[in-house]
């Protein structure tokens, strides 16, 4: 093989490698199944097309050296690029037209130099412009790719436009495409369309746990907890270590009052995820409601270790310790800690007030209940307890004030408090 043949072989080899690399990149963009799990690449590559619409060699070789023409072209591309990120229709049109013009120019020049050494340079410029244009087409048709450029003020209208574009690109057996489209509809709050596309994805790939989990999420957000539980149970059946599925299943069971089932779900989550504060917090809450006080203590203390700023863990730990007469003082400290962590936490002040009522510390109870009413003045039971504490302190004027409030909103409670005032 002589030098000329070696050079030709090298050029063809480089061309083949470049074309194959671009095919792989385009496969990622268009979600070919075996390459669809690389989301970071899909988010960056469309921006390559910005650089592909400035034909410097075309200006330099075929037009007069006039900086005004260069400047005009560059400014149009910059303006259209900014407009592209803002989803401006005119900017998109300009950008697409410039890509087409550029591609046609390089195609004509490549044909003109065919058979000459300069052919390869112009051929690759033509080829790369074509690939960049395909990147942009992929960018238009994939909602999850353009999600990072989405503007809040126009999100719903733009999402609708791109969802329609994406919908038209789906193939009958494109389960991943249906799934991604369903997620996009779910983000828009369009649950019926989301469930429709999820059902299509499940019909194609019935044993994909993530698809059933997405169905459970949609039903959960619609507060249809029965259907959510059914879908989430199918999720964990297909994938026993699906942490999100088990966690959401536990919350759904809590919402329906199935505390035993919730405990089981959160307990299995805690085996899978040892450093998740939410898992141990919710396990502790479920165990408290189910009466498993020792396990509740352990879970809540673990939750506090993992996230010291979580106000719910010390709150529920205080409720657990209130069940033990000898640990009431400890319970008080944890309840105080919960309101220190979150000064707007009504339930923390209310339980402190109830604790103080039980101890006969009516002055402290008054302070706690007044903190509750400072945050929410319409809590009827708190007004009753505050009136009761005032009556126990012989502050009848303040107690009567609470009595007058209750008489208007809850006559039965007012009558009960009135019996104390008569005494």
VENMOLIN-V307899 format. One record per backbone hydrogen bond with DSSP energy under -0.5 kcal/mol. CO is the residue of the C=O (numbers start at 1). NH is the residue of the N-H. E is the energy in kcal/mol with one decimal. If there is no record, write none. Layout:
BEGIN
CO:NH:E  CO:NH:E
END
This chain:
BEGIN
2:6:-2.3  3:7:-2.6  4:8:-2.5  5:9:-2.9  6:10:-2.6  7:11:-2.4  8:12:-2.7  9:13:-2.5  10:14:-2.7  11:15:-2.6  12:16:-2.5  13:17:-2.5  14:18:-2.7  15:19:-2.5  16:20:-2.5  17:21:-2.5  18:22:-2.3  19:23:-2.2  20:24:-2.2  21:25:-2.2  22:26:-2.8  23:27:-2.0  24:28:-1.9  25:29:-2.3  26:30:-2.7  27:32:-2.7  28:31:-1.2  32:35:-2.5  32:36:-0.5  33:36:-1.0  35:38:-0.6  38:41:-0.7  38:42:-1.1  39:43:-1.3  40:44:-1.0  41:44:-0.7  41:45:-2.2  42:46:-0.6  44:47:-1.6  45:48:-2.2  46:49:-1.2  47:50:-1.5  47:51:-0.6  48:51:-0.9  48:52:-0.6  50:53:-0.8  51:54:-0.7  53:55:-0.6  54:56:-1.8  55:59:-1.9  56:60:-2.9  57:61:-2.7  58:62:-2.1  58:63:-0.6  59:63:-1.2  64:66:-2.0  65:67:-0.5  66:69:-0.9  66:70:-1.4  67:71:-3.1  68:72:-2.6  69:73:-2.4  70:74:-2.8  71:75:-2.6  72:76:-2.1  73:77:-2.2  74:78:-2.6  75:79:-2.7  76:80:-2.6  77:81:-2.3  78:82:-2.5  79:83:-2.5  80:84:-2.2  81:85:-1.8  82:86:-1.4  83:88:-3.1  84:87:-1.3  88:92:-2.2  89:93:-2.1  90:94:-2.6  91:95:-2.6  92:96:-2.5  93:97:-2.5  94:98:-2.6  95:99:-2.1  96:100:-2.3  97:101:-2.8  98:102:-2.6  99:103:-2.5  100:104:-2.6  101:105:-2.6  102:106:-2.3  103:107:-2.0  104:108:-2.4  105:109:-2.5  106:110:-2.5  107:111:-1.9  108:112:-2.1  109:113:-1.8  111:114:-1.2  113:116:-2.2  116:119:-1.5  117:120:-0.8  117:121:-0.5  118:122:-1.8  119:123:-2.9  120:124:-2.6  121:125:-1.7  122:126:-2.4  123:127:-2.9  124:128:-3.1  125:129:-1.9  126:130:-1.9  127:131:-2.5  128:132:-2.7  129:133:-2.0  130:134:-1.9  131:135:-2.2  132:136:-1.9  133:137:-1.9  134:138:-2.5  135:139:-2.3  136:140:-2.0  137:141:-1.5  138:142:-0.9  141:143:-0.6  142:145:-0.7  142:146:-1.6  145:148:-0.7  146:149:-1.0  147:150:-1.4  151:154:-0.6  152:155:-1.2  154:158:-2.4  155:159:-2.9  156:160:-2.1  157:161:-1.8  158:162:-2.5  159:163:-2.7  160:164:-1.9  161:165:-1.8  162:166:-3.0  163:167:-2.7  164:168:-1.7  165:169:-0.6  166:169:-1.0  166:170:-0.6  167:170:-0.8  171:174:-1.9  173:175:-1.6  174:178:-2.1  175:179:-2.5  176:180:-2.6  177:181:-2.3  178:182:-2.3  179:183:-2.2  180:184:-2.0  181:185:-2.3  182:186:-2.2  183:187:-2.2  184:188:-1.3  185:190:-2.6  186:189:-1.5  189:191:-1.1  190:194:-1.9  191:195:-2.8  192:196:-2.0  193:197:-2.2  194:198:-2.1  195:199:-2.3  196:200:-1.5  197:201:-2.3  198:202:-2.6  199:203:-1.9  200:204:-1.4  201:205:-2.9  205:208:-1.2  207:209:-0.8  208:211:-0.6  208:212:-1.2  209:213:-2.4  210:214:-2.2  211:215:-1.7  212:216:-2.3  213:217:-2.4  214:218:-2.2  215:219:-2.4  216:220:-2.4  217:221:-2.6  218:222:-1.4  219:224:-2.7  220:223:-1.7  223:225:-1.2  224:228:-1.9  225:229:-2.6  226:230:-1.8  227:231:-2.3  228:232:-2.6  229:233:-2.4  230:234:-1.6  231:235:-1.7  232:236:-2.3  233:237:-1.5  234:238:-2.1  235:239:-2.3  239:242:-2.0  241:243:-1.4  242:246:-2.2  243:247:-2.6  244:248:-2.6  245:249:-2.0  246:250:-2.1  247:251:-1.9  248:252:-2.5  249:253:-2.4  250:254:-2.1  251:255:-2.3  252:256:-1.3  253:258:-2.3  254:257:-1.4  257:259:-1.6  258:262:-2.1  259:263:-2.6  260:264:-2.0  261:265:-2.3  262:266:-2.8  263:267:-2.7  264:268:-2.1  265:269:-1.8  266:270:-2.3  267:271:-1.0  268:272:-1.3  269:273:-2.7  272:274:-0.5  273:276:-0.6  275:277:-0.7  276:280:-1.5  277:281:-2.7  278:282:-2.6  279:283:-2.1  280:284:-2.4  281:285:-2.3  282:286:-2.5  283:287:-2.6  284:288:-2.2  285:289:-2.1  286:290:-1.9  287:291:-1.0  287:292:-2.4  288:291:-0.6  291:293:-1.5  292:296:-2.2  293:297:-2.4  294:298:-2.1  295:299:-2.5  296:300:-2.6  297:301:-2.5  298:302:-2.0  299:303:-2.3  300:304:-2.1  301:305:-1.9  302:306:-2.0  303:307:-2.1  307:310:-1.8  309:311:-0.6  310:314:-0.7  311:315:-1.3  312:316:-2.7  313:317:-2.2  314:318:-2.2  315:319:-1.8  316:320:-2.3  317:321:-2.4  318:322:-1.6  320:323:-1.5  321:324:-1.7  323:325:-0.6  324:327:-2.1  325:328:-0.9  327:331:-2.2  328:332:-2.3  329:333:-1.7  330:334:-2.0  331:335:-2.3  332:336:-2.4  333:337:-2.0  334:338:-2.0  335:339:-1.5  336:340:-1.7  337:341:-2.3  338:342:-1.6  342:345:-1.9  344:346:-1.1  345:349:-1.4  346:350:-2.5  347:351:-2.5  348:352:-1.8  349:353:-2.5  350:354:-2.4  351:355:-2.3  352:356:-2.6  353:357:-2.3  354:358:-2.2  355:359:-1.6  356:360:-0.9  356:361:-2.3  357:360:-0.7  360:362:-1.5  361:365:-1.8  362:366:-2.5  363:367:-1.8  364:368:-2.2  365:369:-2.8  366:370:-2.3  367:371:-1.6  368:372:-1.7  369:373:-2.4  370:374:-1.6  371:375:-1.1  372:375:-0.8  372:376:-2.3  376:379:-0.9  378:380:-1.0  379:383:-1.6  380:384:-2.0  381:385:-2.5  382:386:-2.6  383:387:-2.5  384:388:-2.5  385:389:-2.5  386:390:-2.5  387:391:-2.3  388:392:-2.3  389:393:-1.4  390:395:-2.7  391:394:-1.3  394:396:-1.3  395:399:-2.0  396:400:-2.8  397:401:-1.5  398:402:-1.6  399:403:-2.1  400:404:-2.6  401:405:-1.6  402:406:-2.4  403:407:-2.3  404:408:-0.9  405:408:-0.8  405:409:-1.3  406:410:-3.3  410:414:-2.2  411:415:-2.3  412:416:-1.9  413:417:-2.6  414:418:-2.5  415:419:-1.3  416:420:-0.8  417:420:-0.6  417:421:-1.5  418:422:-1.8  419:423:-1.2
END
